[in-house]
Amino acid sequence: MNWKFLSFLMLMVLFSSCKINKTINHDRVGKWVYKDTVNGILYKSKGRYKKSIEIKTWKHYENRKLVKTEKYIDGICHIKTFDHKGRITSTGQSMMVEEQDGTHWYIIGEWTFFDKNGNVIGIKKYEKGELISEQAM
């Protein structure tokens, strides 16, 4: 048997065994992909879970255009949003908080907003989801 063919066959078996959107003991684990269409707009999100908590980098698309990235590091989510031409429109963070009524994500810290030329047009500061200051440039 040809080694190239055998290598190709082994790769196909390996990739076909990787499942997405799986749960173990009611926990979401591994790679997940969400798709939905609302009013003719295709929304798609891709990322990973560990024990039903988002990990690593998640990417969100509208009609196949990247509109947001979320990078999870130690309970903090670093967020970037983009316009449909791929230009950054904002950057900021959110934080996961366990409370009596459940788990919540709150926007926190300094959020920076940009115009289409990449210039800063405003900065807002948040504490546990509450706006505490706002500065226009």
BELBEL-V417757 format. One record per residue. N is the residue number from 1. PHI is phi in degrees with one decimal (none if undefined). OMEGA is omega as a letter, one per 40 degrees, with the letter a starting at -180 (NA if undefined). Layout:
# BELBEL-V417757
{{N/PHI/OMEGA} {N/PHI/OMEGA}}
This chain:
# BELBEL-V417757
{{1/none/a} {2/-67.7/a} {3/-63.0/i} {4/-63.7/i} {5/-64.8/i} {6/-63.4/i} {7/-62.6/i} {8/-61.5/i} {9/-61.8/i} {10/-65.6/i} {11/-63.5/i} {12/-63.0/i} {13/-64.1/a} {14/-61.1/a} {15/-70.4/a} {16/-72.8/i} {17/-84.0/i} {18/-78.0/a} {19/-99.1/i} {20/-112.8/i} {21/55.6/i} {22/-109.2/i} {23/-124.3/i} {24/-131.8/a} {25/53.2/i} {26/68.4/i} {27/-102.4/i} {28/-72.5/a} {29/-139.9/i} {30/73.3/a} {31/-75.1/i} {32/-130.6/i} {33/-133.4/i} {34/-110.5/i} {35/-135.3/i} {36/-156.9/i} {37/-122.1/i} {38/-130.3/a} {39/50.4/i} {40/80.5/i} {41/-102.1/i} {42/-86.6/i} {43/-106.6/i} {44/-143.0/i} {45/-128.9/a} {46/-133.6/i} {47/-176.9/a} {48/-129.8/i} {49/-121.3/i} {50/-138.0/a} {51/52.9/i} {52/66.7/i} {53/-114.2/i} {54/-61.6/i} {55/-134.8/i} {56/57.4/a} {57/-110.4/i} {58/-108.7/i} {59/-124.3/a} {60/-121.7/a} {61/-126.0/i} {62/-125.0/a} {63/47.9/i} {64/68.3/i} {65/-106.7/i} {66/-66.2/a} {67/-118.1/i} {68/-160.7/i} {69/-122.3/i} {70/-131.1/i} {71/-116.3/a} {72/-95.7/i} {73/-138.9/i} {74/51.5/i} {75/79.6/i} {76/-112.1/i} {77/-108.0/i} {78/-93.3/a} {79/-115.5/i} {80/-129.8/i} {81/-114.6/a} {82/-132.4/i} {83/-83.8/a} {84/-74.5/i} {85/-103.7/i} {86/87.2/i} {87/-86.9/i} {88/-66.5/i} {89/-108.5/i} {90/-161.9/i} {91/-138.2/i} {92/-179.8/a} {93/-137.3/i} {94/-134.6/a} {95/-137.8/i} {96/-86.7/i} {97/-130.0/i} {98/-87.1/i} {99/-127.9/a} {100/-56.1/a} {101/-90.3/i} {102/131.3/a} {103/-92.3/i} {104/-131.1/i} {105/-107.0/i} {106/-119.2/i} {107/-72.9/a} {108/-140.2/i} {109/67.0/a} {110/-89.3/i} {111/-110.9/a} {112/-112.7/a} {113/-117.2/a} {114/-123.1/i} {115/-86.7/a} {116/-67.1/i} {117/-95.3/i} {118/87.1/i} {119/-83.0/i} {120/-69.4/i} {121/-112.2/i} {122/-176.4/i} {123/-134.8/i} {124/-124.3/i} {125/-116.3/a} {126/-126.4/i} {127/-128.8/i} {128/48.3/i} {129/86.5/a} {130/-97.8/i} {131/-69.7/i} {132/-111.9/i} {133/-159.9/a} {134/-145.3/a} {135/-136.4/i} {136/-93.0/i} {137/-101.8/NA}}
